[in-house]
Amino acid sequence: MDDEEEAHLKAAFGDSSDDEHLADRETTAVWERVEKINGLWLCRNFLSVHHQTHLLSAILNEGWFVEESINQAMRFGDLPSWATELSELILESVESVDLPVLPADLLWREPLFDQLIVNLYQPGEGICAHVDLLRFEDGIAIVSLESPCVMRFSPAEKGEGEDVDVLLSPGSLILMSGEARYRWKHEINRKQIGFQVWEGEEIDQKRRISITLRKLCPS
């Protein structure tokens, strides 16, 4: 590991000797299955506030979003050190619970993820309904930072089910596999006119950053 990689790791997760190192979780991750959608799991407390702050710092230190016109960064193959560390934490969290959060065959992949997208959303910005491209394997992870938002899932084929809304709070992790990955579209609608609403309360829209991790198909 070179000095630059070590600096990014420290920025994201603190010094390895720090009592608040990423591996030393302050609380036990709590996983919940999203009803009505097979293969959709949510961990609301995946990252502590401390870890969110340092991860955000590492992302901004990459210099991807210096220009206001740029709101997305993509990396393939060798990921930044902090993204590799994040992937390892996801694997540790999934393996620490006796729940089918990800199919067992995916846990043996090496690496678990090799493609990264970081999106920066300003208030009013979102993403249209879509199913991720089939060039990526099963198993998609999304970590949310800063502003909360509501992600809507809708059947890829009309008439196969009702829409399902999921609140993505800062520090949360959502995992999609199987039906959730292939048979449901997901979107974030944050129009400037009309705030997102969750349980009757309007969400105060601020800047949001999402980290998406996927695995490219061998071909």
Disulfide bonds with the S-S distance in Angstrom:
none
